Amino acid sequence: MQEIKLLYLYPDIMELYGDFGNIQVLKYRCEQRNIKLIIDEYSIGDDSPDFRSYDIVFAGGGADNEQSILSDDLMRHKEGIKEAVQSGTFFLLICGAYQLFGKYYKGVEGNIIPGLEVFDYYTEAQPDRRKRCIGNIVTKATLDGEDTEVIGFENHGGQTFNVDTPFGKVITGNGNKFEDKEEGFFQKNVIATYLHGPLLSKNPKVADYIIKYCLERKISEEKNSGKIELKKLDDTFEEKCRKQLLDKFVK
């Protein structure tokens, strides 16, 4: 049986809008293909993990308070996380976690929460707490050379700047900033996004991209090269739901 190892960061602190559902979706879609998803958790006070030993690292969303609570602990792992990203471990980062992997997050009061500086983007909150990018959002992403419409829900006051490789082009909604044309950050082994909901329940192609990437990476490490075709699942129900949402959100 094939195995994929996943590390869930700060499940007791960073879990807004059902972000744990992303792990449940990955687990289900792996099990349907006879792939075992091993899930470990890490939070403040636990033994330091070896990030490079994992196929996937997942971190969900959190408000300013939660980000400030875990920031010092996260910074202890700065080099280990950078090495894991560079070595090819897949990172799925939602909202607050997305922000923390940049240079910094500037809060409403002007306070600076240092980022891991894995990537060059940075985030600054709006002084008016009532002014937020909030609502349903649809973007167009390109995964494995194929365009797909990605559906989610955004709710963030922070505005993210200096993103050179966005996850998707905004069809409807805001994105990284108010009325932006781009959403999230993307590289082959990183999806960082503001889309809650959870993301993967509405977007099975995104989940399968992650699974396929992890399996191909394991094969390539063993045989120097490797491409796979995932067993197709019956996503009829999911696609009907997606069509209803797209018809409703995209006028």
VEXLO-258594 format. One record per atom (N, C-alpha, C, O): x, y, z; residue in three letters. Coordinates in steps of 0.001 Angstrom, whole numbers, padded with zeros to 6 digits, always signed. Layout:
BEGIN
XYZALA ...
***
This chain:
BEGIN
+000843-001193+000000MET +000000+000000+000000MET +000886+001253+000000MET +001840+001351+000772MET +000562+002189-000861GLN +001295+003451-000879GLN +000921+004293+000337GLN -000196+004206+000845GLN +001862+005102+000792GLU +001639+005947+001963GLU +002031+007385+001675GLU +002986+007650+000945GLU +001283+008305+002255ILE +001612+009726+002235ILE +001578+010209+003678ILE +000615+009954+004401ILE +002629+010908+004096LYS +002710+011429+005466LYS +002377+012920+005474LYS +002936+013696+004700LYS +001467+013303+006353LEU +001029+014689+006457LEU +001258+015205+007871LEU +000960+014517+008848LEU +001787+016416+007974LEU +001966+017084+009252LEU +000995+018254+009346LEU +001015+019151+008503LEU +000159+018244+010357TYR -000840+019287+010588TYR -000304+020227+011659TYR -000148+019831+012814TYR -000019+021479+011279LEU +000554+022454+012193LEU -000517+023187+012989LEU -001481+023697+012420LEU -000349+023236+014281TYR -001171+024024+015203TYR -002682+023785+015014TYR -003436+024736+014806TYR -003121+022525+015087PRO -004557+022256+014905PRO -005435+022864+015985PRO -006629+023077+015775PRO -004833+023150+017166ASP -005595+023720+018273ASP -005665+025244+018204ASP -006382+025863+018990ASP -004933+025853+017279ILE -004875+027312+017199ILE -005334+027835+015841ILE -006058+028827+015763ILE -004909+027161+014774MET -005179+027634+013403MET -006200+026717+012737MET -005836+025754+012061MET -007486+027027+012934GLU -008509+026161+012344GLU -009804+026956+012195GLU -010785+026691+012890GLU -009804+027934+011285LEU -010997+028737+011035LEU -011840+028128+009918LEU -011307+027519+008989LEU -013138+028294+010013TYR -014056+027944+008921TYR -013891+026509+008428TYR -014010+026243+007232TYR -013616+025586+009347GLY -013556+024179+008965GLY -012363+023798+008126GLY -012467+022914+007276GLY -011213+024452+008345ASP -010037+024156+007538ASP -009571+022706+007687ASP -008950+022159+006775ASP -009869+022078+008839PHE -009516+020667+009024PHE -010176+019788+007961PHE -009699+018691+007671PHE -011273+020276+007384GLY -011934+019533+006322GLY -011012+019238+005147GLY -011218+018261+004427GLY -009996+020076+004950ASN -009047+019815+003868ASN -008330+018492+004078ASN -008109+017747+003123ASN -007963+018191+005328ILE -007298+016930+005638ILE -008273+015772+005461ILE -007898+014711+004962ILE -009515+015973+005865GLN -010517+014913+005712GLN -010736+014565+004241GLN -010896+013397+003890GLN -010742+015583+003390VAL -010910+015344+001955VAL -009708+014586+001398VAL -009879+013626+000647VAL -008511+014999+001752LEU -007317+014283+001300LEU -007346+012827+001761LEU -007028+011920+000991LEU -007726+012610+003009LYS -007784+011256+003560LYS -008779+010401+002783LYS -008474+009266+002417LYS -009961+010941+002533TYR -010988+010193+001800TYR -010521+009844+000393TYR -010665+008705-000050TYR -009961+010826-000308ARG -009580+010596-001701ARG -008355+009673-001798ARG -008166+008988-002803ARG -007545+009662-000766CYS -006455+008684-000717CYS -007004+007278-000471CYS -006629+006329-001159CYS -007893+007155+000513GLU -008439+005839+000852GLU -009163+005196-000318GLU -009108+003979-000492GLU -009848+006015-001129GLN -010561+005485-002290GLN -009608+004919-003336GLN -010026+004211-004252GLN -008324+005238-003191ARG -007310+004737-004130ARG -006336+003771-003444ARG -005274+003455-003979ARG -006719+003317-002262ASN -005884+002390-001497ASN -004534+003019-001138ASN -003502+002346-001148ASN -004555+004307-000822ILE -003377+005035-000365ILE -003600+005381+001105ILE -004656+005898+001472ILE -002617+005098+001933LYS -002742+005397+003362LYS -002225+006798+003643LYS -001080+007115+003320LYS -003059+007636+004242LEU -002626+008973+004659LEU -002333+008944+006152LEU -003238+008774+006969LEU -001073+009108+006497ILE -000642+009149+007895ILE -000654+010611+008353ILE -000022+011461+007726ILE -001362+010904+009434ILE -001531+012282+009894ILE -000887+012458+011254ILE -001287+011817+012226ILE +000108+013325+011324ASP +000717+013729+012589ASP +000342+015180+012862ASP +000058+015942+011937ASP +000343+015554+014132GLU +000026+016917+014520GLU +001191+017530+015292GLU +001920+016842+016006GLU +001341+018826+015128TYR +002357+019551+015896TYR +001747+020840+016419TYR +001059+021551+015687TYR +002005+021145+017713SER +001613+022426+018279SER +002648+022867+019300SER +003627+022164+019549SER +002429+024021+019881ILE +003382+024604+020818ILE +003670+023635+021965ILE +002752+023110+022595ILE +004945+023411+022220GLY +005347+022534+023308GLY +005679+021123+022883GLY +006262+020364+023656GLY +005314+020757+021655ASP +005629+019419+021159ASP +007091+019344+020713ASP +007740+020368+020495ASP +007592+018127+020585ASP +008942+017931+020065ASP +009033+018470+018645ASP +008081+018368+017871ASP +010184+019044+018307SER +010363+019638+016978SER +010263+018575+015899SER +010932+017545+015984SER +009441+018807+014889PRO +009309+017826+013804PRO +010418+017971+012772PRO +011017+019037+012629PRO +010683+016883+012055ASP +011568+016930+010890ASP +010671+017177+009680ASP +010084+016242+009136ASP +010569+018426+009266PHE +009629+018800+008214PHE +009931+018079+006899PHE +009016+017774+006134PHE +011189+017810+006641ARG +011564+017167+005373ARG +011119+015716+005301ARG +011089+015133+004217ARG +010771+015122+006441SER +010343+013721+006442SER +008882+013571+006032SER +008387+012451+005907SER +008188+014689+005821TYR +006767+014648+005468TYR +006564+014941+003987TYR +007340+015661+003358TYR +005499+014361+003453ASP +005108+014626+002067ASP +004298+015906+001962ASP +004414+016650+000987ASP +003468+016159+002985ILE +002605+017342+003020ILE +002706+017998+004388ILE +002709+017319+005415ILE +002787+019321+004394VAL +002620+020090+005629VAL +001412+020999+005421VAL +001338+021738+004439VAL +000467+020934+006359PHE -000761+021723+006255PHE -000894+022648+007453PHE -000646+022249+008590PHE -001291+023900+007185ALA -001598+024842+008259ALA -002809+025671+007847ALA -002900+026129+006709ALA -003724+025858+008772GLY -004970+026545+008476GLY -004952+028016+008855GLY -003893+028612+009052GLY -006139+028587+008953GLY -006282+030015+009184GLY -006410+030361+010650GLY -006800+029533+011474GLY -006070+031619+010963GLY -006217+032126+012318GLY -006237+033638+012290GLY -005684+034250+011376GLY -006865+034247+013276ALA -006933+035705+013369ALA -005613+036258+013909ALA -004700+035503+014243ALA -005528+037602+013987ASP -004296+038252+014448ASP -003816+037683+015783ASP -002624+037431+015958ASP -004732+037482+016713ASN -004371+037011+018041ASN -003709+035644+017987ASN -002686+035416+018634ASN -004292+034737+017216GLU -003739+033393+017086GLU -002361+033431+016430GLU -001456+032704+016838GLU -002202+034282+015410GLN -000920+034383+014733GLN +000169+034892+015677GLN +001298+034403+015645GLN -000166+035871+016514SER +000830+036406+017447SER +001194+035372+018510SER +002334+035343+018974SER +000242+034523+018903ILE +000497+033498+019915ILE +001531+032486+019419ILE +002435+032108+020164ILE +001404+032056+018192LEU +002276+030988+017704LEU +003509+031493+016967LEU +004381+030699+016615LEU +003597+032792+016729SER +004682+033329+015904SER +006065+032954+016430SER +006919+032507+015665SER +006291+033136+017744ASP +007607+032834+018308ASP +007952+031363+018142ASP +009085+031012+017813ASP +006965+030508+018374ASP +007221+029070+018233ASP +007521+028713+016783ASP +008424+027924+016507ASP +006763+029294+015860LEU +006961+029000+014440LEU +008351+029428+013988LEU +008988+028743+013188LEU +008819+030564+014502MET +010122+031070+014093MET +011261+030132+014510MET +012331+030154+013901MET +011041+029318+015532ARG +012068+028345+015939ARG +012341+027331+014826ARG +013410+026724+014765ARG +011354+027166+013956HIS +011458+026146+012910HIS +011729+026753+011534HIS +011573+026088+010511HIS +012132+028010+011522LYS +012301+028744+010256LYS +013199+028004+009273LYS +012812+027803+008122LYS +014372+027602+009696GLU +015311+026958+008771GLU +014822+025584+008343GLU +014971+025202+007182GLU +014240+024841+009276GLY +013716+023518+008934GLY +012596+023582+007919GLY +012500+022733+007033GLY +011741+024599+008051ILE +010643+024777+007101ILE +011183+025191+005742ILE +010741+024674+004716ILE +012134+026119+005725LYS +012734+026539+004453LYS +013368+025355+003732LYS +013206+025200+002522LYS +014084+024527+004472GLU +014733+023361+003871GLU +013699+022392+003305GLU +013914+021797+002249GLU +012578+022235+004009ALA +011528+021336+003523ALA +010910+021861+002236ALA +010676+021095+001302ALA +010644+023167+002181VAL +010107+023759+000953VAL +011083+023541-000199VAL +010684+023139-001292VAL +012351+023805+000048GLN +013365+023675-001002GLN +013566+022228-001443GLN +013918+021971-002594GLN +013346+021293-000537SER +013542+019881-000880SER +012334+019275-001580SER +012417+018171-002118SER +011197+019999-001577GLY +010041+019532-002333GLY +008843+019084-001531GLY +007837+018684-002118GLY +008908+019136-000199THR +007717+018843+000603THR +006587+019772+000173THR +006814+020959-000060THR +005367+019234+000066PHE +004236+020064-000353PHE +003670+020818+000846PHE +003454+020235+001909PHE +003432+022118+000669PHE +002844+022944+001716PHE +001492+023482+001239PHE +001398+024129+000196PHE +000443+023199+002029LEU -000882+023773+001799LEU -001151+024736+002941LEU -001262+024326+004096LEU -001256+026023+002614LEU -001327+027087+003620LEU -002580+027911+003407LEU -002802+028443+002319LEU -003397+028018+004437ILE -004669+028718+004335ILE -004644+030002+005161ILE -004320+029974+006348ILE -004979+031109+004542CYS -005212+032405+005173CYS -004093+032844+006115CYS -003056+033310+005644CYS -004272+032711+007436GLY -003260+033151+008373GLY -001921+032473+008162GLY -000876+033111+008286GLY -001942+031184+007844ALA -000697+030462+007575ALA -000035+030999+006309ALA +001187+031133+006249ALA -000838+031302+005314TYR -000342+031927+004081TYR +000438+033193+004425TYR +001546+033395+003928TYR -000132+034037+005266GLN +000505+035296+005628GLN +001822+035080+006368GLN +002793+035795+006121GLN +001865+034112+007265LEU +003041+033895+008109LEU +004248+033360+007345LEU +005366+033406+007859LEU +004050+032863+006150PHE +005171+032370+005357PHE +005826+033482+004535PHE +006818+033245+003846PHE +005272+034693+004609GLY +005861+035837+003936GLY +006834+036576+004840GLY +007295+036039+005847GLY +007142+037817+004469LYS +008136+038592+005220LYS +007606+039034+006577LYS +008309+038946+007584LYS +006357+039514+006601TYR +005783+039962+007867TYR +004284+040180+007712TYR +003752+040236+006603TYR +003617+040300+008866TYR +002210+040698+008904TYR +002112+041930+009799TYR +002485+041887+010971TYR +001612+043016+009243LYS +001420+044259+009999LYS -000038+044347+010435LYS -000941+044401+009600LYS -000261+044360+011742GLY -001606+044347+012275GLY -002301+045690+012228GLY -001724+046689+011799GLY -003543+045705+012671VAL -004377+046909+012656VAL -003741+048037+013467VAL -003814+049202+013074VAL -003122+047699+014588GLU -002513+048695+015470GLU -001103+049077+015037GLU -000440+049867+015709GLU -000645+048524+013927GLY +000700+048818+013456GLY +001759+047862+013976GLY +002940+047993+013653GLY +001330+046897+014786ASN +002266+045905+015314ASN +002746+044981+014194ASN +001984+044647+013286ASN +003994+044578+014263ILE +004574+043715+013241ILE +004737+042299+013794ILE +005402+042094+014809ILE +004129+041328+013119ILE +004356+039920+013415ILE +005349+039408+012375ILE +005018+039354+011191ILE +006554+039031+012789PRO +007547+038579+011813PRO +007076+037330+011084PRO +006457+036448+011679PRO +007374+037262+009795GLY +007075+036075+009015GLY +008303+035189+008895GLY +009400+035564+009307GLY +008104+034025+008330LEU +009197+033079+008148LEU +010139+033487+007021LEU +011250+032969+006913LEU +009689+034420+006180GLU +010492+034892+005042GLU +010857+033768+004088GLU +011911+033787+003453GLU +009969+032793+003999VAL +010165+031739+002993VAL +009924+032322+001611VAL +010585+031951+000641VAL +008959+033251+001533PHE +008617+033907+000272PHE +008666+035429+000458PHE +008694+035923+001585PHE +008675+036156-000651ASP +008935+037599-000611ASP +007699+038472-000407ASP +007834+039689-000289ASP +006510+037896-000361TYR +005320+038720-000170TYR +005205+039161+001297TYR +005866+038611+002178TYR +004348+040167+001537TYR +004101+040646+002895TYR +002644+041087+002988TYR +001995+041336+001973TYR +002141+041181+004213THR +000722+041481+004426THR +000554+042614+005419THR +001223+042659+006451THR -000357+043537+005092GLU -000668+044651+005984GLU -002183+044754+006160GLU -002936+044758+005186GLU -002608+044837+007405ALA -004038+044926+007703ALA -004549+046342+007498ALA -003797+047310+007619ALA -005826+046453+007186GLN -006471+047751+007054GLN -006715+048357+008440GLN -007097+047634+009360GLN -006503+049666+008609PRO -006756+050307+009907PRO -008218+050156+010355PRO -008495+050037+011549PRO -009135+050162+009405ASP -010551+050005+009715ASP -010885+048519+009787ASP -010902+047829+008767ASP -011150+048032+010997ARG -011418+046604+011190ARG -012655+046132+010431ARG -012795+044944+010140ARG -013548+047064+010113ARG -014789+046686+009429ARG -014592+046498+007926ARG -015456+045949+007241ARG -013454+046957+007425LYS -013194+046864+005996LYS -012422+045580+005711LYS -011237+045471+006023LYS -013112+044612+005114ARG -012518+043301+004901ARG -012851+042781+003502ARG -013860+043157+002906ARG -011994+041923+003003CYS -012313+041153+001798CYS -013117+039943+002269CYS -012558+039008+002843CYS -014400+039960+002031ILE -015242+038902+002587ILE -016307+038495+001576ILE -016915+039339+000918ILE -016518+037194+001465GLY -017559+036685+000581GLY -017066+035518-000253GLY -015919+035090-000133GLY -017935+035019-001085ASN -017584+033917-001973ASN -016636+034400-003068ASN -016725+035539-003526ASN -015741+033528-003473ILE -014737+033892-004469ILE -014503+032722-005415ILE -014526+031560-005010ILE -014278+033051-006673VAL -013927+032050-007694VAL -012680+032548-008414VAL -012615+033698-008848VAL -011699+031672-008532THR -010490+032008-009276THR -010217+030943-010324THR -010764+029842-010266THR -009365+031281-011283LYS -008943+030299-012282LYS -007480+029972-012051LYS -006614+030841-012159LYS -007209+028705-011730ALA -005844+028245-011491ALA -005447+027270-012594ALA -006297+026657-013241ALA -004152+027142-012791THR -003625+026186-013759THR -002798+025155-013010THR -001766+025481-012424THR -003258+023911-013033LEU -002594+022816-012336LEU -002273+021712-013337LEU -003162+021209-014025LEU -001010+021341-013415ASP -000577+020334-014384ASP -000979+020711-015804ASP -001341+019843-016597ASP -000918+021995-016128GLY -001225+022457-017473GLY -002700+022555-017793GLY -003069+022870-018924GLY -003548+022291-016815GLU -005004+022319-017037GLU -005639+023411-016185GLU -005395+023486-014981GLU -006459+024263-016814ASP -007173+025306-016081ASP -008329+024718-015295ASP -009033+023833-015780ASP -008520+025204-014098THR -009652+024772-013285THR -010184+025949-012487THR -009410+026780-012014THR -011490+026026-012334GLU -012112+027077-011538GLU -012117+026647-010078GLU -012646+025589-009737GLU -011532+027461-009230VAL -011386+027145-007810VAL -012366+028004-007018VAL -012361+029230-007123VAL -013202+027345-006229ILE -014272+028010-005486ILE -013923+028044-004000ILE -013402+027068-003460ILE -014205+029155-003344GLY -013955+029227-001910GLY -014670+030396-001266GLY -015522+031045-001872GLY -014300+030647-000013PHE -014857+031749+000764PHE -013690+032506+001394PHE -012834+031903+002041PHE -013656+033812+001208GLU -012571+034619+001773GLU -013106+035540+002865GLU -014233+036030+002792GLU -012272+035762+003876ASN -012615+036690+004956ASN -011313+037171+005593ASN -010816+036571+006546ASN -010770+038262+005054HIS -009484+038746+005560HIS -009400+040261+005451HIS -009793+040856+004448HIS -008871+040871+006517GLY -008610+042298+006494GLY -007222+042589+005948GLY -006971+043669+005413GLY -006324+041628+006083GLY -004961+041783+005592GLY -004919+041840+004071GLY -005648+041126+003382GLY -004052+042703+003570GLN -003861+042847+002129GLN -002446+042379+001807GLN -001481+042904+002363GLN -002314+041419+000937THR -001018+040811+000655THR -000423+041377-000628THR -001067+041397-001678THR +000811+041833-000520PHE +001496+042512-001620PHE +002727+041718-002072PHE +003234+040851-001361PHE +003188+042055-003292ASN +004451+041530-003817ASN +004403+040024-004074ASN +005385+039318-003843ASN +003272+039544-004546VAL +003141+038135-004927VAL +003523+037999-006400VAL +002862+038559-007274VAL +004592+037255-006667ASP +005043+037146-008057ASP +004439+035961-008795ASP +004377+035973-010024ASP +003993+034937-008070THR +003385+033769-008721THR +002069+033430-008016THR +002055+032566-007139THR +000963+034091-008379PRO -000322+033858-007709PRO -000877+032466-007975PRO -000540+031826-008972PRO -001728+032012-007072PHE -002393+030716-007231PHE -003430+030765-008336PHE -003570+029811-009101PHE -004159+031870-008426GLY -005202+031957-009439GLY -005522+033382-009837GLY -005154+034337-009153GLY -006224+033505-010970LYS -006722+034800-011434LYS -008169+034943-010985LYS -008975+034033-011182LYS -008496+036065-010391VAL -009817+036249-009799VAL -010886+036397-010883VAL -010775+037238-011775VAL -011908+035574-010788ILE -013082+035692-011666ILE -014148+036533-010965ILE -014742+037429-011564ILE -014377+036232-009705THR -015283+037039-008887THR -014811+036990-007452THR -014376+035941-006976THR -014893+038124-006747GLY -014366+038221-005396GLY -013228+039228-005350GLY -013058+040020-006277GLY -012454+039200-004281ASN -011366+040162-004107ASN -010005+039577-004447ASN -009378+039985-005425ASN -009546+038624-003647GLY -008218+038070-003880GLY -007240+038557-002838GLY -007614+038769-001685GLY -005988+038737-003226ASN -004946+039123-002270ASN -005191+040501-001659ASN -004799+040766-000522ASN -005849+041380-002433LYS -006162+042735-001958LYS -007569+043090-002433LYS -008171+042347-003208LYS -008082+044208-001976PHE -009405+044640-002408PHE -009448+044759-003927PHE -008633+045452-004536PHE -010403+044077-004518GLU -010644+044113-005963GLU -009367+043796-006750GLU -009073+044430-007763GLU -008634+042825-006273ASP -007408+042411-006946ASP -007740+041480-008110ASP -008845+040944-008187ASP -006796+041296-008998LYS -006973+040368-010117LYS -006297+039027-009849LYS -006412+038096-010646LYS -005587+038936-008715GLU -004838+037731-008398GLU -005145+037275-006978GLU -005452+038084-006102GLU -005054+035947-006764GLU -005342+035383-005446GLU -004277+034356-005089GLU -003891+033523-005909GLU -003809+034436-003834GLY -002931+033419-003306GLY -001528+033449-003883GLY -001151+034357-004624GLY -000772+032432-003519PHE +000598+032247-003982PHE +000752+030797-004406PHE +000168+029901-003797PHE +001536+030566-005450PHE +001673+029195-005965PHE +003080+028938-006479PHE +003669+029768-007171PHE +003597+027788-006132GLN +004706+027193-006863GLN +004430+025691-006848GLN +003494+025249-006181GLN +005209+024916-007554LYS +004870+023517-007789LYS +004489+022775-006516LYS +003563+021964-006526LYS +005192+023045-005423ASN +004937+022324-004170ASN +004358+023217-003068ASN +004461+022899-001883ASN +003754+024330-003468VAL +003141+025232-002481VAL +001839+025811-003038VAL +001821+026398-004119VAL +000761+025637-002287ILE -000473+026385-002532ILE -000769+027169-001259ILE -001035+026588-000206ILE -000719+028492-001366ALA -001049+029384-000253ALA -002211+030247-000706ALA -002135+030888-001754ALA -003286+030273+000069THR -004519+030892-000414THR -005371+031416+000736THR -005257+030952+001870THR -006226+032386+000429TYR -007192+032897+001391TYR -008494+032095+001382TYR -009404+032399+002154TYR -008597+031094+000538LEU -009866+030384+000374LEU -010105+029390+001513LEU -009396+028396+001666LEU -011128+029701+002299HIS -011603+028807+003358HIS -012747+027961+002785HIS -013037+027984+001589HIS -013371+027225+003682GLY -014640+026675+003267GLY -015028+025261+003615GLY -016205+025053+003907GLY -014150+024254+003615PRO -012721+024262+003289PRO -012458+024240+001782PRO -013355+023952+000991PRO -011256+024540+001410LEU -010864+024651+000002LEU -011094+023356-000773LEU -011707+023381-001840LEU -010614+022228-000258LEU -010553+021000-001060LEU -011907+020324-001230LEU -012096+019567-002182LEU -012857+020580-000325SER -014177+019945-000472SER -014905+020458-001706SER -015691+019731-002313SER -014647+021707-002078LYS -015288+022295-003255LYS -014464+022103-004519LYS -014937+022372-005623LYS -013232+021637-004355ASN -012309+021601-005487ASN -011514+020301-005522ASN -010329+020297-005191ASN -012154+019183-005923PRO -011463+017886-005920PRO -010228+017856-006814PRO -009303+017088-006546PRO -010187+018665-007862LYS -009005+018664-008733LYS -007781+019216-008009LYS -006655+018800-008277LYS -008006+020150-007096VAL -006893+020679-006312VAL -006377+019601-005360VAL -005168+019431-005206VAL -007297+018873-004721ALA -006900+017776-003835ALA -006097+016726-004599ALA -005080+016233-004109ALA -006555+016391-005788ASP -005863+015359-006570ASP -004509+015849-007075ASP -003582+015054-007227ASP -004388+017136-007334TYR -003087+017683-007725TYR -002074+017449-006606TYR -000933+017071-006870TYR -002486+017672-005361ILE -001598+017502-004219ILE -001210+016029-004062ILE -000035+015708-003882ILE -002193+015145-004129ILE -001924+013710-003985ILE -000983+013230-005089ILE -000016+012517-004819ILE -001264+013615-006312LYS -000453+013194-007454LYS +000981+013717-007316LYS +001941+012989-007567LYS +001113+014964-006921TYR +002447+015536-006736TYR +003251+014709-005727TYR +004408+014371-005975TYR +002631+014389-004595CYS +003336+013657-003542CYS +003770+012270-004004CYS +004890+011842-003726CYS +002890+011575-004703LEU +003230+010236-005181LEU +004326+010281-006234LEU +005236+009452-006220LEU +004246+011244-007146GLU +005270+011356-008188GLU +006621+011724-007587GLU +007664+011266-008052GLU +006592+012545-006563ARG +007850+012911-005900ARG +008492+011692-005259ARG +009707+011518-005346ARG +007692+010843-004615LYS +008232+009640-003988LYS +008813+008699-005041LYS +009870+008102-004832LYS +008123+008568-006167ILE +008611+007696-007229ILE +009909+008234-007812ILE +010847+007476-008059ILE +009960+009552-008033SER +011146+010137-008649SER +012362+010001-007740SER +013485+009863-008226SER +012151+010036-006426GLU +013267+009870-005498GLU +013803+008446-005536GLU +014987+008212-005294GLU +012925+007501-005840GLU +013344+006102-005883GLU +013921+005711-007237GLU +014855+004913-007314GLU +013354+006285-008319LYS +013718+005834-009667LYS +014267+006935-010561LYS +014484+006729-011755LYS +014494+008121-009966ASN +015010+009284-010691ASN +013993+009932-011616ASN +014227+011045-012088ASN +012900+009292-011886SER +011830+009898-012688SER +010553+009121-012426SER +010589+007957-012026SER +009423+009779-012657GLY +008177+009048-012460GLY +006952+009890-012695GLY +006841+010994-012162GLY +006033+009384-013485LYS +004737+010002-013713LYS +003670+008958-013424LYS +003832+007781-013745LYS +002585+009401-012816ILE +001507+008467-012505ILE +000180+009025-013002ILE +000040+010222-013256ILE -000775+008137-013129GLU -002157+008514-013402GLU -002984+008069-012208GLU -003059+006876-011913GLU -003597+009007-011526LEU -004442+008643-010396LEU -005690+007916-010870LEU -006250+008231-011919LEU -006111+006944-010085LYS -007388+006294-010344LYS -008491+007344-010297LYS -008577+008111-009339LYS -009325+007381-011317LYS -010412+008359-011360LYS -011499+007984-010362LYS -011890+006821-010261LYS -011977+008969-009635LEU -013070+008764-008697LEU -014363+009322-009285LEU -014347+010171-010176LEU -015461+008832-008772ASP -016768+009314-009234ASP -017085+010631-008521ASP -017538+010635-007376ASP -016844+011735-009208ASP -017083+013064-008643ASP -018358+013703-009191ASP -018479+014928-009239ASP -019300+012866-009602THR -020545+013382-010191THR -021254+014335-009233THR -021668+015426-009626THR -021391+013922-007986PHE -022091+014747-006998PHE -021335+016054-006772PHE -021931+017131-006745PHE -020011+015945-006610GLU -019194+017138-006377GLU -019296+018121-007537GLU -019372+019331-007328GLU -019297+017597-008754GLU -019352+018479-009920GLU -020731+019129-010070GLU -020830+020260-010546GLU -021783+018430-009671LYS -023115+019043-009681LYS -023172+020202-008679LYS -023729+021262-008963LYS -022588+019974-007513CYS -022541+021046-006505CYS -021721+022219-007011CYS -022101+023377-006837CYS -020591+021910-007639ARG -019737+022978-008162ARG -020465+023791-009229ARG -020353+025016-009267ARG -021204+023110-010085LYS -021933+023815-011144LYS -022962+024775-010538LYS -023114+025906-011000LYS -023663+024315-009506GLN -024642+025184-008855GLN -023970+026415-008253GLN -024473+027532-008379GLN -022841+026202-007604LEU -022127+027332-006997LEU -021596+028290-008064LEU -021718+029507-007926LEU -021009+027738-009125LEU -020479+028593-010186LEU -021599+029392-010853LEU -021427+030573-011154LEU -022739+028751-011084ASP -023869+029453-011679ASP -024360+030585-010787ASP -024830+031615-011268ASP -024241+030375-009466LYS -024717+031372-008510LYS -023696+032507-008335LYS -024072+033676-008260LYS -022414+032160-008270PHE -021378+033153-007960PHE -020906+033946-009166PHE -020588+035129-009052PHE -020861+033292-010324VAL -020328+033940-011531VAL -021496+034365-012395VAL -022098+033533-013073VAL -021817+035612-012382LYS -022970+036134-013111LYS -022591+036401-014571LYS -023429+036846-015355LYS 
***
